[in-house]
Amino acid sequence: MKKFAVVAAMATALLGSTASYAAELEVTHWWTSAGEAAAVAEFARVFEEETGNTWKDSALSGSGTGANPVIISRIIGGNPMGATQMNTGRDAEELIQAGLIRDLTPIADELGVKDFYVDESLLEPCTYDGKIYCFPVNIHSWDWLWLSTKAYEKIGQPVPKDWNEYVASWPALQEAGILPFGLATGWPFSGIPGVLMAGIGGSDLLISVNRDKDAEAVRSPEFRKVAEALDHLRSVISPDTLVPTFGDVGNQLLEGTAAGNIHGDWLQGDLQVAGGVPGVDYECLPALGLGTQLSGGGDSFYFPVLPEGTDPAVIEAQTELAKIVISPEAQLAFNLKKGSMPIRTDIDLSGANACMKKALGLLGNGLLPSGDFALSSDTQQQLQDLNTEFLDDDGITVDDYIERYASIIEQAD
């Protein structure tokens, strides 16, 4: 009896120990397309394999526009998730100021993150009063022109080498019944002006507008060229040709029913899942084939401060996940499927596809400040509303657009 009691006590202690060290960690994100889901599954796999903890996946629809309010309201309302993805930028600024986001500085110091981040400027939006509150997990850029090989085969023309050649091909595409530009409903159009600004207006213009908040730069001849290009683009986009998601646009490119699209490099994750091969089924032109720099942004992981009385195992799981999402193994697996560039300088990228290799070749030229990176959530939303109106209402002239854009930048903080 005594022997049985000892064994039972040992078993109970062992079970108690296991329970205290294994935890379920809820992770919210808006990676819901086919390519994105495949990528985030790699983070979950490495986390569970290396820690024995459970990744509780909470995917939110609507990209940042729809997901951010849900994420923020949960954290403010006292019902935080264990970890969350948000854009690398200013979206979590007020949460950090309110003390609702965990300080990751001790982890950053332990790992020596500044030694392996490919561009230390990526950490700037994560830094507040000298402390680090998030870890960027990739480098994304909106600055890509995607072109359909099949569409250009149909019209007997070579695939364009830059934006100007692409625009010149629109009449032939329209005559053949091919959409010059495929577009998804909602937020994807809002990323296009920044791409045109960098490619057509130039790096100095983008820096003046996004980083310096210089409204006079918006009223300049350089920005007018951007607005005129956007005006020309909307003339070949019809509301009845819009598709539900950017993944659907990817399918149009592979089928040759649409010839081109401007979208972030995460599109190639969906193209990859659909069986597309760069250089064969589609071409990818960084900076519209006109520039030598990409705007930098991407995704970061934030870890909310958890309520008093939270199981220490959950807090430890936060720490473990924070380390894993920037570890070499997870970085390689995630980014190869996401279509984004890793944040580390010490990983073997021989398996990268042709598009990622183009992007990596431009990294040495420095990253430009994207809107996500440099502008507040409120300013971004105002610009998104303006761009949506401009697309939907051709009664809004180029002059109207420029002045409204300048007014928003004048008021930006």
C-alpha positions as CSV (number, residue, x, y, z in Angstrom):
1,M,0.0,0.0,0.0
2,K,2.7,2.4,1.0
3,K,4.7,1.5,-2.2
4,F,1.5,2.2,-4.3
5,A,1.0,5.5,-2.6
6,V,4.5,6.6,-3.3
7,V,4.1,5.7,-7.0
8,A,0.8,7.4,-7.2
9,A,2.2,10.6,-5.6
10,M,5.1,10.5,-8.1
11,A,2.7,10.1,-11.0
12,T,0.6,13.0,-9.7
13,A,3.6,15.2,-9.4
14,L,4.8,14.2,-12.9
15,L,1.4,15.0,-14.4
16,G,1.3,18.3,-12.5
17,S,4.7,19.2,-13.8
18,T,3.8,18.4,-17.4
19,A,0.6,20.4,-17.1
20,S,2.5,23.4,-15.8
21,Y,5.0,23.4,-18.7
22,A,2.7,22.7,-21.7
23,A,0.4,25.5,-22.7
24,E,-2.0,26.5,-25.4
25,L,-1.2,29.8,-26.9
26,E,-3.8,31.7,-29.0
27,V,-2.3,33.4,-32.0
28,T,-4.4,35.9,-34.1
29,H,-3.4,36.9,-37.6
30,W,-5.0,37.7,-41.0
31,W,-3.1,35.3,-43.1
32,T,-6.1,33.6,-44.7
33,S,-5.2,33.2,-48.4
34,A,-3.9,29.9,-49.6
35,G,-0.2,31.0,-49.7
36,E,-0.5,32.8,-46.4
37,A,-2.1,29.9,-44.6
38,A,0.6,27.6,-45.9
39,A,3.2,30.0,-44.5
40,V,1.8,30.5,-41.0
41,A,1.4,26.8,-40.7
42,E,5.2,26.6,-40.7
43,F,5.4,28.9,-37.6
44,A,2.8,26.7,-35.9
45,R,4.7,23.5,-36.8
46,V,8.1,24.7,-35.5
47,F,6.5,26.1,-32.3
48,E,4.7,22.8,-31.5
49,E,7.6,20.6,-32.4
50,E,10.2,22.5,-30.5
51,T,8.2,23.4,-27.3
52,G,5.4,20.8,-26.9
53,N,3.0,23.7,-26.6
54,T,-0.2,24.0,-28.7
55,W,-0.7,26.8,-31.2
56,K,-4.3,27.8,-31.1
57,D,-4.9,29.4,-34.5
58,S,-7.3,32.4,-34.7
59,A,-7.4,33.6,-38.3
60,L,-9.3,36.8,-38.9
61,S,-10.7,37.9,-42.2
62,G,-10.5,41.3,-43.8
63,S,-6.7,41.8,-43.8
64,G,-5.4,44.6,-41.6
65,T,-8.5,46.8,-42.3
66,G,-10.9,44.2,-40.8
67,A,-8.7,42.4,-38.4
68,N,-6.9,45.3,-36.6
69,P,-10.1,46.6,-34.9
70,V,-10.8,43.1,-33.6
71,I,-7.3,42.6,-32.3
72,I,-7.1,46.1,-30.7
73,S,-10.5,45.9,-29.0
74,R,-9.7,42.5,-27.5
75,I,-6.4,43.8,-26.0
76,I,-8.0,47.0,-24.7
77,G,-11.0,45.1,-23.4
78,G,-8.9,42.8,-21.2
79,N,-9.3,39.7,-23.3
80,P,-5.9,39.5,-25.0
81,M,-4.6,36.7,-27.2
82,G,-1.2,35.2,-26.5
83,A,0.3,36.7,-29.6
84,T,-0.8,38.5,-32.7
85,Q,0.5,39.5,-36.1
86,M,0.1,43.1,-37.2
87,N,1.8,45.1,-39.9
88,T,5.3,46.4,-39.2
89,G,4.5,50.0,-38.5
90,R,2.5,52.2,-36.2
91,D,-0.7,50.2,-35.9
92,A,0.1,49.2,-32.3
93,E,1.5,52.5,-31.2
94,E,-1.3,53.4,-28.8
95,L,-1.3,49.9,-27.3
96,I,2.4,50.2,-26.5
97,Q,1.9,53.6,-25.0
98,A,-0.9,52.2,-22.8
99,G,1.4,49.5,-21.4
100,L,-0.6,46.7,-23.0
101,I,2.1,45.1,-25.1
102,R,4.9,43.1,-23.6
103,D,8.4,44.5,-23.6
104,L,10.6,42.1,-25.6
105,T,13.9,43.9,-24.9
106,P,15.3,41.2,-22.6
107,I,14.7,38.6,-25.4
108,A,16.1,40.9,-28.0
109,D,19.3,41.4,-25.9
110,E,19.6,37.7,-25.2
111,L,19.4,36.8,-28.9
112,G,21.4,39.8,-30.2
113,V,18.7,40.6,-32.7
114,K,20.5,43.8,-33.9
115,D,23.4,41.6,-35.1
116,F,21.3,39.5,-37.5
117,Y,18.4,41.7,-38.7
118,V,19.1,42.5,-42.4
119,D,18.1,46.1,-41.9
120,E,18.0,47.6,-38.4
121,S,15.5,50.2,-39.5
122,L,12.9,47.4,-39.4
123,L,13.0,47.5,-35.6
124,E,12.3,51.3,-35.5
125,P,8.5,50.9,-35.5
126,C,8.9,48.3,-32.7
127,T,10.9,50.6,-30.6
128,Y,9.4,53.0,-28.0
129,D,11.4,54.9,-25.4
130,G,14.4,52.7,-26.2
131,K,12.6,49.4,-25.7
132,I,11.6,46.8,-28.3
133,Y,7.9,45.7,-28.3
134,C,7.6,43.6,-31.4
135,F,9.7,41.4,-33.7
136,P,9.4,41.9,-37.5
137,V,9.2,38.4,-39.1
138,N,9.6,39.3,-42.8
139,I,10.2,42.1,-45.3
140,H,7.3,42.6,-47.6
141,S,7.1,45.2,-50.3
142,W,4.1,46.4,-52.3
143,D,6.4,47.5,-55.2
144,W,5.8,44.7,-57.6
145,L,4.3,44.6,-61.1
146,W,3.1,41.0,-61.9
147,L,2.6,40.1,-65.6
148,S,1.0,37.1,-67.2
149,T,3.1,35.2,-69.7
150,K,0.0,33.6,-71.2
151,A,-1.7,36.9,-71.8
152,Y,1.2,38.2,-73.8
153,E,1.5,35.0,-75.7
154,K,-2.1,35.5,-76.8
155,I,-1.4,38.9,-78.3
156,G,2.0,37.9,-79.8
157,Q,4.0,40.4,-77.8
158,P,6.9,39.8,-75.4
159,V,6.2,40.3,-71.7
160,P,7.0,44.0,-70.9
161,K,10.2,44.9,-69.1
162,D,8.8,47.9,-67.2
163,W,5.7,49.9,-66.4
164,N,6.0,52.1,-69.6
165,E,6.1,49.1,-71.9
166,Y,3.2,47.6,-69.9
167,V,1.0,50.7,-70.3
168,A,1.8,50.7,-74.1
169,S,0.4,47.2,-74.4
170,W,-3.0,48.0,-73.0
171,P,-4.7,48.7,-76.3
172,A,-3.6,45.4,-77.8
173,L,-4.8,43.6,-74.7
174,Q,-8.2,45.2,-74.8
175,E,-8.6,44.4,-78.4
176,A,-8.0,40.8,-77.6
177,G,-10.5,40.8,-74.8
178,I,-7.9,40.5,-72.1
179,L,-8.1,42.6,-68.9
180,P,-5.1,44.9,-68.9
181,F,-5.2,45.0,-65.1
182,G,-6.8,42.5,-62.7
183,L,-8.0,43.8,-59.4
184,A,-9.7,42.5,-56.2
185,T,-12.3,44.4,-54.4
186,G,-11.5,46.5,-51.3
187,W,-8.1,47.2,-49.9
188,P,-5.7,46.1,-52.7
189,F,-6.2,49.3,-54.7
190,S,-5.0,51.4,-51.8
191,G,-1.5,50.0,-52.1
192,I,-1.1,51.0,-55.7
193,P,-0.4,54.8,-55.3
194,G,2.6,54.2,-53.1
195,V,4.1,51.9,-55.7
196,L,3.5,54.4,-58.5
197,M,5.0,57.1,-56.2
198,A,8.2,55.2,-55.8
199,G,8.5,53.9,-59.4
200,I,7.3,57.0,-61.3
201,G,7.8,59.8,-58.9
202,G,11.1,58.5,-57.5
203,S,12.6,57.6,-54.1
204,D,12.9,61.2,-53.0
205,L,9.2,61.9,-53.5
206,L,8.2,58.8,-51.5
207,I,10.5,59.8,-48.6
208,S,9.2,63.3,-48.7
209,V,5.6,62.2,-48.5
210,N,5.7,59.2,-46.2
211,R,8.5,60.0,-43.9
212,D,8.6,63.8,-43.9
213,K,4.9,64.3,-44.3
214,D,5.6,67.1,-46.8
215,A,2.3,68.2,-48.3
216,E,4.1,70.5,-50.8
217,A,5.8,67.3,-52.3
218,V,2.3,66.1,-53.0
219,R,1.6,69.3,-54.9
220,S,4.8,68.9,-56.9
221,P,5.1,68.1,-60.7
222,E,6.5,64.7,-59.7
223,F,3.4,63.7,-57.7
224,R,1.2,65.0,-60.5
225,K,2.8,62.4,-62.8
226,V,1.8,59.7,-60.2
227,A,-1.8,60.9,-60.0
228,E,-2.0,61.0,-63.8
229,A,-0.7,57.4,-64.0
230,L,-3.3,56.4,-61.4
231,D,-6.0,58.2,-63.4
232,H,-4.9,56.3,-66.6
233,L,-4.9,53.0,-64.7
234,R,-8.5,53.5,-63.4
235,S,-9.6,54.0,-67.0
236,V,-8.9,50.3,-67.8
237,I,-10.5,49.0,-64.6
238,S,-14.2,48.3,-64.7
239,P,-16.3,47.6,-61.5
240,D,-17.8,44.5,-63.1
241,T,-14.4,42.9,-63.6
242,L,-13.3,43.0,-60.0
243,V,-12.8,39.7,-58.2
244,P,-13.2,38.9,-54.5
245,T,-9.5,38.3,-53.5
246,F,-6.0,39.0,-54.6
247,G,-5.6,35.2,-54.9
248,D,-8.3,35.3,-57.6
249,V,-6.3,37.9,-59.4
250,G,-3.3,35.5,-59.3
251,N,-5.5,32.9,-61.0
252,Q,-6.4,35.4,-63.7
253,L,-2.7,36.0,-64.3
254,L,-2.0,32.3,-64.6
255,E,-5.0,31.8,-66.9
256,G,-4.1,34.7,-69.1
257,T,-7.5,36.4,-68.6
258,A,-5.7,39.4,-67.0
259,A,-2.3,40.7,-68.1
260,G,-1.0,42.5,-65.1
261,N,-1.4,43.5,-61.4
262,I,0.3,45.7,-58.9
263,H,0.4,43.9,-55.5
264,G,2.7,43.0,-52.7
265,D,5.1,40.1,-52.9
266,W,2.8,38.0,-50.8
267,L,0.9,37.4,-54.0
268,Q,3.6,35.0,-55.1
269,G,2.8,32.7,-52.2
270,D,-0.7,32.2,-53.8
271,L,0.8,31.9,-57.2
272,Q,3.1,29.2,-55.9
273,V,0.3,27.2,-54.3
274,A,-1.6,27.4,-57.6
275,G,1.4,25.9,-59.4
276,G,2.7,29.0,-61.0
277,V,6.4,29.3,-61.8
278,P,8.1,32.7,-62.1
279,G,9.8,33.2,-65.5
280,V,7.5,30.5,-67.0
281,D,3.9,31.4,-66.0
282,Y,4.4,34.9,-64.9
283,E,7.0,37.7,-64.6
284,C,7.7,39.8,-61.5
285,L,9.1,43.3,-61.9
286,P,10.3,45.0,-58.7
287,A,9.9,48.8,-58.5
288,L,7.8,48.5,-61.7
289,G,11.0,47.8,-63.6
290,L,11.9,51.5,-63.2
291,G,13.6,51.8,-59.8
292,T,16.4,50.2,-57.8
293,Q,14.8,50.3,-54.3
294,L,11.9,48.7,-52.7
295,S,9.7,50.1,-50.0
296,G,10.0,48.1,-46.8
297,G,7.3,46.9,-44.5
298,G,5.9,43.5,-43.6
299,D,4.6,41.7,-40.6
300,S,5.5,41.7,-36.9
301,F,4.6,39.7,-33.9
302,Y,3.3,41.4,-30.8
303,F,2.8,39.8,-27.4
304,P,0.1,41.4,-25.3
305,V,0.5,41.8,-21.5
306,L,-1.6,39.0,-20.1
307,P,-4.0,39.4,-17.2
308,E,-2.8,38.9,-13.6
309,G,-3.1,35.3,-12.6
310,T,-2.3,33.9,-16.1
311,D,-0.7,30.5,-15.9
312,P,3.1,31.1,-16.0
313,A,3.3,28.3,-18.7
314,V,1.4,30.6,-21.1
315,I,3.7,33.5,-20.4
316,E,6.7,31.2,-21.0
317,A,5.0,30.0,-24.2
318,Q,4.9,33.6,-25.3
319,T,8.7,33.9,-24.7
320,E,9.3,30.7,-26.7
321,L,7.2,31.8,-29.6
322,A,8.9,35.2,-29.7
323,K,12.3,33.4,-30.1
324,I,11.0,30.9,-32.7
325,V,9.4,33.3,-35.1
326,I,12.8,34.9,-35.7
327,S,14.8,31.7,-35.5
328,P,16.7,30.5,-38.6
329,E,14.6,27.4,-39.2
330,A,11.2,29.1,-38.8
331,Q,12.3,32.1,-40.8
332,L,13.4,30.0,-43.8
333,A,10.3,27.8,-43.8
334,F,7.8,30.7,-43.3
335,N,9.3,33.1,-45.8
336,L,9.8,30.6,-48.7
337,K,6.1,29.9,-48.6
338,K,5.0,33.5,-47.8
339,G,6.9,35.0,-50.7
340,S,8.6,37.6,-48.4
341,M,12.2,38.2,-47.6
342,P,13.6,36.9,-44.3
343,I,14.7,39.4,-41.7
344,R,17.9,37.4,-41.0
345,T,21.3,37.7,-42.7
346,D,22.4,34.2,-41.8
347,I,20.1,31.9,-43.6
348,D,20.7,29.8,-46.8
349,L,18.4,31.2,-49.4
350,S,19.5,29.0,-52.3
351,G,16.0,27.6,-52.4
352,A,14.5,31.1,-53.1
353,N,12.5,31.6,-56.3
354,A,13.4,34.0,-59.0
355,C,11.3,36.8,-57.6
356,M,12.7,36.6,-54.1
357,K,16.2,36.6,-55.6
358,K,15.4,39.9,-57.4
359,A,14.2,41.4,-54.2
360,L,17.3,40.2,-52.3
361,G,19.5,41.8,-55.0
362,L,17.9,45.2,-54.2
363,L,18.2,45.0,-50.4
364,G,21.7,46.5,-50.4
365,N,20.2,49.7,-51.9
366,G,18.3,50.3,-48.7
367,L,14.6,50.2,-48.0
368,L,12.1,53.0,-48.6
369,P,9.5,53.9,-46.0
370,S,6.1,52.4,-47.0
371,G,2.9,53.9,-45.9
372,D,2.3,51.0,-43.5
373,F,5.7,51.6,-42.0
374,A,5.6,55.4,-41.7
375,L,2.0,56.6,-41.4
376,S,-0.5,56.2,-38.5
377,S,-3.5,53.9,-38.8
378,D,-5.8,56.9,-39.1
379,T,-3.8,58.5,-41.9
380,Q,-3.6,55.2,-43.8
381,Q,-7.4,54.8,-43.5
382,Q,-8.0,58.3,-44.8
383,L,-5.8,57.6,-47.8
384,Q,-7.5,54.3,-48.4
385,D,-10.9,56.0,-48.4
386,L,-9.6,58.6,-50.9
387,N,-8.1,56.0,-53.2
388,T,-11.3,53.9,-53.1
389,E,-13.4,57.0,-54.0
390,F,-11.0,57.9,-56.8
391,L,-11.4,54.4,-58.3
392,D,-15.1,54.4,-58.0
393,D,-15.9,58.0,-59.1
394,D,-14.2,59.3,-62.2
395,G,-15.8,62.6,-61.4
396,I,-12.9,63.1,-59.0
397,T,-10.3,64.8,-61.1
398,V,-6.5,64.6,-60.8
399,D,-6.5,68.1,-59.3
400,D,-9.1,67.0,-56.7
401,Y,-7.1,63.9,-55.9
402,I,-3.8,65.8,-55.4
403,E,-5.4,68.4,-53.2
404,R,-7.2,65.9,-51.0
405,Y,-4.1,63.8,-50.7
406,A,-2.0,66.9,-49.7
407,S,-4.6,67.8,-47.1
408,I,-4.4,64.4,-45.5
409,I,-0.6,64.5,-45.4
410,E,-0.7,68.0,-43.9
411,Q,-2.7,66.7,-41.0
412,A,-0.7,63.5,-40.5
413,D,1.3,63.1,-37.3
